[in-house]
Amino acid sequence: MAKYTGKDMAIRFGTVSVAGQGRQLEVSQSADEVDVTSYGSTDKEFLAGLVDRTATLDILDDSASATIRNAFKTGTSNSLAWFPIGIGTGNPKFSVGTAVVTEANLSYPYDDAVVVSVSMRLSGTVTEGTSSGGANP
């Protein structure tokens, strides 16, 4: 198994690429549990429930362009695709049809880069495939 870092990550939200500006992407998944314990049981019993997915994304702000801030406004929804080791042909690609921006925050530190932190709710299944390559994910 090949190990890798996130330095070559490429991300696309609809048609907006955050390649070169993305700092961190975290995708979280959890499943509900349904209690099906019945009368007379001495142990609890559960069934797997629905899966919930969220993503958080940190992006460097661009003082010369509002593209990132406009694309990730709270309430905006779009497709989301990410390429963990870059967009080269055959590289892994993950995508979801709809990602809804639930929160967008700007951080203006005195001694660090200005960052847009975005929280998203992912709707539907995350699909794993391969990149078809190209100059912009």
C-alpha positions as CSV (number, residue, x, y, z in Angstrom):
1,M,0.0,0.0,0.0
2,A,1.4,3.4,-1.0
3,K,1.4,6.1,1.6
4,Y,0.7,9.7,0.7
5,T,0.2,13.2,2.0
6,G,-2.5,15.7,1.1
7,K,-0.1,18.1,-0.6
8,D,-1.4,17.2,-4.1
9,M,-5.1,17.3,-3.2
10,A,-7.4,19.0,-5.7
11,I,-11.0,20.0,-4.9
12,R,-13.9,21.1,-7.1
13,F,-17.2,22.6,-5.8
14,G,-19.4,22.7,-8.9
15,T,-17.1,24.5,-11.5
16,V,-15.0,26.3,-8.9
17,S,-11.6,24.7,-8.3
18,V,-9.8,25.3,-5.0
19,A,-6.6,23.8,-6.2
20,G,-3.7,26.0,-5.0
21,Q,-5.9,27.5,-2.3
22,G,-7.2,24.5,-0.3
23,R,-5.5,23.9,3.0
24,Q,-7.5,21.0,4.6
25,L,-10.5,18.8,3.8
26,E,-12.1,16.5,6.3
27,V,-15.0,14.2,5.4
28,S,-16.9,12.6,8.3
29,Q,-19.4,9.8,8.1
30,S,-21.6,8.4,10.9
31,A,-24.5,6.0,11.0
32,D,-27.6,6.2,13.1
33,E,-28.4,3.2,15.2
34,V,-31.9,1.9,15.6
35,D,-32.8,0.3,18.9
36,V,-34.8,-2.9,18.2
37,T,-34.6,-4.3,21.8
38,S,-37.9,-6.0,22.7
39,Y,-39.7,-7.2,25.8
40,G,-37.9,-10.0,27.6
41,S,-34.5,-9.1,26.1
42,T,-31.6,-9.1,28.5
43,D,-29.2,-7.4,26.0
44,K,-29.8,-4.4,23.8
45,E,-30.1,-5.0,20.0
46,F,-29.5,-2.6,17.2
47,L,-29.8,-2.2,13.5
48,A,-27.8,0.1,11.3
49,G,-29.6,3.3,10.4
50,L,-29.1,6.0,7.9
51,V,-25.6,7.3,7.1
52,D,-24.9,11.1,7.6
53,R,-21.9,12.8,5.9
54,T,-20.4,16.2,6.5
55,A,-17.3,17.9,5.2
56,T,-15.2,20.8,6.4
57,L,-12.9,22.7,4.1
58,D,-10.3,25.4,4.8
59,I,-9.4,27.6,1.9
60,L,-6.9,30.4,1.6
61,D,-8.8,33.7,0.9
62,D,-7.8,35.7,-2.2
63,S,-7.6,39.4,-1.6
64,A,-7.8,40.0,-5.4
65,S,-10.9,37.9,-6.1
66,A,-14.2,37.1,-4.4
67,T,-14.6,33.8,-6.3
68,I,-14.1,31.6,-3.3
69,R,-16.2,33.7,-1.0
70,N,-19.0,33.9,-3.5
71,A,-18.9,30.1,-4.3
72,F,-19.1,29.1,-0.7
73,K,-21.8,31.4,0.7
74,T,-24.0,29.8,3.3
75,G,-27.0,28.1,1.8
76,T,-25.2,27.4,-1.5
77,S,-25.3,23.9,-2.9
78,N,-23.3,22.2,-5.6
79,S,-21.5,19.0,-6.5
80,L,-18.3,18.3,-4.6
81,A,-15.4,16.3,-6.0
82,W,-12.0,15.7,-4.4
83,F,-8.8,14.1,-5.8
84,P,-6.5,13.1,-2.9
85,I,-3.3,12.6,-4.9
86,G,-4.1,15.1,-7.7
87,I,-6.1,15.0,-10.9
88,G,-3.8,12.8,-13.0
89,T,-5.5,10.2,-15.2
90,G,-6.4,7.1,-13.1
91,N,-5.9,8.8,-9.7
92,P,-8.6,8.3,-7.1
93,K,-11.6,10.6,-7.3
94,F,-14.4,10.9,-4.7
95,S,-17.6,12.8,-5.4
96,V,-21.0,13.6,-4.1
97,G,-23.9,15.0,-6.1
98,T,-24.9,17.7,-3.6
99,A,-23.0,19.4,-0.9
100,V,-24.9,22.2,1.0
101,V,-22.8,24.9,2.6
102,T,-24.2,25.1,6.2
103,E,-21.5,27.5,7.6
104,A,-18.8,29.7,6.1
105,N,-16.4,31.7,8.4
106,L,-13.6,34.0,7.6
107,S,-10.6,34.1,10.0
108,Y,-8.3,37.2,9.9
109,P,-5.3,36.3,12.1
110,Y,-2.7,38.9,12.8
111,D,0.2,36.6,12.0
112,D,-1.1,34.0,9.6
113,A,-3.0,33.6,6.3
114,V,-6.6,34.6,6.0
115,V,-8.7,31.5,5.7
116,V,-12.3,30.7,4.7
117,S,-13.6,27.8,6.8
118,V,-16.5,26.0,5.2
119,S,-18.8,23.4,6.7
120,M,-21.0,21.3,4.3
121,R,-23.7,18.6,4.6
122,L,-23.2,16.0,2.0
123,S,-26.4,14.6,0.5
124,G,-26.4,11.1,-0.8
125,T,-23.7,8.5,-1.3
126,V,-20.0,9.4,-1.8
127,T,-18.9,7.7,-5.0
128,E,-15.3,6.5,-5.5
129,G,-13.9,6.4,-9.0
130,T,-10.9,7.5,-11.0
131,S,-9.9,10.9,-12.4
132,S,-10.0,11.4,-16.2
133,G,-7.2,13.9,-15.9
134,G,-7.2,17.5,-17.2
135,A,-5.7,20.8,-16.3
136,N,-8.4,21.8,-13.8
137,P,-10.3,19.2,-11.7
